[in-house]
Amino acid sequence: MADKAKTGKLTTVVSIVLALLFLFQGVTKLAGMMVEQFGAWGYPAWFQYLIGVAETAAGVGLLISKTRFHAAAAVIVVMLGAIFTLLRAGQMGQVVVPVVTLLLAAFVARSSR
């Protein structure tokens, strides 16, 4: 029982950290601050806004216990896309952050089920 309580608290803390990260990243994209980067990766400008909406929605969803699982699943999908994009662009050194984020989101998803 104590382990379940510890896991629940850890899940909440990790969810809050991921939520803050995704809210920040989502708002950054919605503000149009990464148009050049998305262009360099070969994506159209509108794709940045789509990802911004997904990240912002996931950030909000991570803060709500009833939607936490689905939000974490969305984070996993977004991070798979980020990993693919970085690998395709040859930016191997930047892959660590999305991989760690994906693993944290997988922990939240598994714990929130």
C-alpha positions, 0 to 999 in steps of 0.5 A: 500500500505504501508503494502505491502511495509513493508511486501516486505521488511520484506520478503527480510530480512527474506529471506536473513537471511534464505539464510545465514543460509542454505548456511552455513548449506549446506556447512557444510554438503557438507564438510562432517562435520556431518557424525557422527551425520547423522550416529547416526540418522540412515542415511547413509553418502550419505544422508548428502550430499543430504541434503547439496545440497538441503540446499545450493540450497535453500539458493541460491534460497532464494536470487533470487526473482523469485525462492524465493517461491520454495526455501522457499517450499524446506526449509519447506520440509527440516525442516519437515524432521529435525523435524521428525528426532529430534523427532524420536531421542528423541532430543526434546530440539533441535526441536525449531530451525527447527520449527522456521525456518519452520515458517519463511520459510512459511512466505517467501513462503506465501509472495512470492506467 
